[in-house]
Amino acid sequence: MNPPALPAISVPVLIHPSQFPAAVEAALVASLNTRRMNHAFHYQSPKQTRRWLRLHEAYSPARRDESADLSYHMAVEKAAAELGDAQAVDVLSLGCGGGQKDVAILRSLLRGPHPCDAAYLPSDVSVGLTLVARDAARADAGLAPEACRPLVLDLETVADWNAAFGEVLRPGARRIVAFFGMMPNFPPGRVLSRLAGLIGPNDLLLVSANLAPGTDYAAGVREVLPLYENALTAEWLQTSLLDLGAERGDGRVEFQLADCPEGSGLIRIEADYVFERSCVLATAGREWCFKPGDRFGLFYSYRHTPERVAAQFAEVGLAVSAQWTNDGGDEGVFLLRRTA
C-alpha cells in the first residue's frame, strides 16, 4: 500500500508558550515529583494519539451509541440556529481531539439556512490531534485552509484562557466554544471560571459531560467503571510511564472510585499505576526511584449529573438553556449562555 500523499503546502500551527520545551519539561518534572501525571502527557506522541483514537472509537458513547450521536447533532443544530443572524462566527474547540463533533458545527454554519463566515480554531495539547481535526474540517465540512488556525497548548497549566486564545480569535466575531470530552478531566473549581472568561453576552458554550446513569449517583458511577477498566485504557495510560523508562511487568494499572478532593460532592474514577517491582524513571538528567507497592496517579475522570452540571455553571454566571442526554443516561450535552 502506498503512503498517503503529503499536502502540497506546509500547514501553520501556533504553539503556545505552555508547550515550549522548557515548560513541557517543567510540567513533566512536576508530575514525577507529585506522582500524579498531568493529563497532557497522555497525548504527546503519535503513538499515544493513535492509542487514544482507538480507545475513543471503541468506548466513547458518541462513537458507539446512536442516541448519543443524535444528542450532539441536536445540540449543534440548536446552537447554529441561535446564531442564525451572525455574520462571522469563531468555533473555538478546547481539547479538539479528532474534531468529529466540531465538523458538525462547521457544517451547520457553512451549509445551513444562513451561511456565515466561519473560522475553526482547534486547540489541543497534541500537535497530531490538532492536525487530525484540521483535516476533518477541511475534508468533511469544506472549510477553507485560511479559515483554520490550530493552536497547541496545555489547558491545565494555562490560567487565563481568554488571553491565550486572543491571538486566534477574531475581534467582533461571535463564538461557539466547544468543550467536548474535557469536563471529566478537570476539577470543577479549576475549569469553570476559565471557561466563563471566554463567553461573552452573545456567545454560546457547548459542553459535554460524562454522566452517572440512574437515580443513585454512586451506583451509576460504579455502573460505568467498565468503560475505563479495560485493556485499551490501561495500554494508553501506561504509555507515558513506559516512555520514561518503565518496563512491561514493572506494575499494573488499577482503577477505583474516589471522592473529589475539592469537596464538590462529585465522584471520579481514578487510574493508578501500582509498581510491582523496583523501577527507575528518568528525564532531564534526573531519576525517580519507585519500589513495589508505590502508586503513581495516571488519570481521573469525573462523573456528573445534569443537575450538578447546571449548578456548577450557575456559580460562574452561565445558565443551561438546553440539554440532551443519550438513552443510557451516561452522556450529556449542554448549551449554555451568559446570564449577566
Disulfide bonds with the S-S distance in Angstrom:
none
